[in-house]
Amino acid sequence: MGDRGQVEITGTYGSDESIYLYTHWGASNLEHTVANAMARGTGRWNDDEYLNRIIFSEMIQGEVMEDTGYGIGLSVHGDVYKLVVVNHSDNTIGIKQVNYDNVDWNDYNSDDVVWDWTQEPVSFSDFVTLYSAVSV
């Protein structure tokens, strides 16, 4: 089945476009993965492209040469249940999860999924404090 999630990265250099970093097996710990990447990349918090790469590198470490398990896209994957939202424009990170109580399984369409904030966006440093095993 999988443990599917994505990191939504938005606001790169002020853009309103998002990119999505996909994990097939790592959604359960995705907030910790992102927080550890942010702790490691504190010197690049204002360098969007480098920070994006640091986050993806943290996700794929040890599996960089595999041809499955991770991806980079331009939209929410149809079967993820968790999004960690990194917003460069306001230097915040939050967590959204699918609200399964509001999914109409009889007429399921991934465009109709309701996302709820399970962690309202907080500053980069607060997110690291909340979820990282590494301190800043």
DOGUDREN-861776 format. One record per residue (C-alpha): x, y, z; residue in three letters. Coordinates in steps of 0.02 Angstrom, whole numbers, padded with zeros to 5 digits, always signed. Each point is the difference from the previous one (the first is absolute). Layout:
XYZALA...
end
This chain:
+00000+00000+00000MET+00129+00131+00050GLY+00016+00147+00118ASP-00019+00140-00125ARG+00030+00183+00032GLY+00073+00155-00078GLN+00094+00155+00046VAL-00084+00148-00084GLU+00127+00136-00030ILE-00078+00167-00041THR+00057+00180-00010GLY+00169-00039-00077THR+00072+00172-00038TYR-00174+00073+00020GLY-00087-00114-00125SER-00177-00057+00034ASP+00039-00167-00085GLU+00036-00156+00102SER+00109-00151-00025ILE-00036-00164+00086TYR+00128-00124+00067LEU-00079-00171+00010TYR+00039-00146+00114THR-00082-00169-00022HIS+00053-00069+00169TRP+00045+00147+00113GLY-00157+00100+00040ALA-00013-00058+00181SER+00163+00087+00043ASN+00000+00135-00134LEU-00011+00146+00122GLU+00154-00067+00091HIS+00093-00024-00165THR-00038+00180-00051VAL+00045+00067+00172ALA+00167-00092-00003ASN+00034+00071-00174ALA-00042+00175+00063MET+00116-00022+00149ALA+00140-00057-00115ARG-00036+00141-00123GLY-00017+00150+00117THR+00132+00094-00098GLY-00108-00015-00156ARG-00169+00053+00071TRP+00005+00153-00113ASN+00067-00093-00152ASP-00157-00084-00066ASP+00076-00113-00133GLU+00135-00068+00114TYR-00124-00028+00141LEU-00118-00093-00117ASN+00143-00116-00050ARG+00051-00026+00182ILE-00179-00054+00042ILE-00006-00122-00145PHE+00173-00067+00042SER-00057-00035+00177GLU-00150-00094-00069MET+00100-00110-00119ILE+00158-00028+00102GLN+00059-00178-00015GLY-00114-00029-00149GLU+00065+00128-00124VAL+00032-00128-00138MET-00168-00089+00015GLU-00125+00020-00141ASP-00155-00007+00111THR-00057+00072+00165GLY+00019+00188-00033TYR-00046+00129-00129GLY-00013+00184-00041ILE-00160+00070-00075GLY-00111+00150-00027LEU-00159-00059+00086SER-00064-00097+00148VAL+00015-00186-00034HIS-00171-00083+00000GLY+00027-00117+00146ASP+00102+00095+00129VAL-00073+00030+00172TYR+00127+00124+00069LYS+00076+00162-00064LEU+00140+00092+00087VAL-00016+00177-00069VAL+00161+00101-00009VAL-00037+00182-00043ASN+00154+00101-00048HIS-00100+00163-00016SER-00038+00007+00185ASP+00131-00124+00066ASN-00128-00118+00075THR-00035-00185+00000ILE-00163-00087+00041GLY-00077-00172-00017ILE-00162-00047-00088LYS-00087-00168+00003GLN-00149-00066-00094VAL-00161+00013+00099ASN-00068-00174-00037TYR-00165+00041+00085ASP-00038+00120-00143ASN+00047-00116-00145VAL-00145-00067-00102ASP+00065-00176-00034TRP-00150-00041-00111ASN+00048+00137-00122ASP+00186+00019+00039TYR+00095+00132-00096ASN+00172+00053+00063SER-00044+00180-00045ASP-00137-00003+00133ASP+00111-00051+00145VAL-00011+00114+00151VAL+00168+00045+00080TRP+00007+00055+00182ASP+00146+00083+00085TRP+00063-00118+00136THR+00143+00121+00033GLN-00038+00180-00043GLU+00147+00082-00089PRO+00138+00053+00120VAL+00169+00080-00028SER+00142-00106-00067PHE+00087+00005+00169SER-00158-00048+00096ASP-00030-00146-00119PHE+00177-00063+00030VAL-00025+00016+00187THR-00163-00098-00009LEU+00053-00142-00115TYR+00188-00017-00016SER+00117-00112+00096ALA+00132+00131-00039VAL-00002+00172+00079SER+00038+00163-00089VAL
end
